[in-house]
Amino acid sequence: MMKKGWVAGIATTMAVSCVAPAAQDPPSPARQHEIVRLLQQDCGSCHGLTLKGGLGPALLPQALAGKSPEFLRDTILNGRPGTPMAPWRPFLNDVEAAWLVDRLLQGKTDAP
């Protein structure tokens, strides 16, 4: 009997420790402004200055519908091999990319 309880306890501990880490604080307000400028100027050069598409697809909420935030974050950070979509990991970290994805999904493309 005791062994079953011990095994269940270990399984519970392992399951809890495998959960994704707690969300980190969003980028500072100054960094948020830099990221929005990057979106408008750099992303806009391919996705259109109004983000309605160009060389790259539109980045409006309706165009992003059905794509998971994780997929979008991964695309931003790692690019899309075989396409003009370059990796932006040198310029954004995971938290910043997740913040940007959240803004794009909400249709908020201006400075907060």
Secondary structure, DSSP 8 states (H G I E B T S, - for coil): -HHHHHHHHHHHHHHHHTS---------HHHHHHHHHHIIIIIHHHH-TTSS-SSS---SHHHHTTS-HHHHHHHHHH--TTSS----TTT--HHHHHHHHHHHHHT--S--
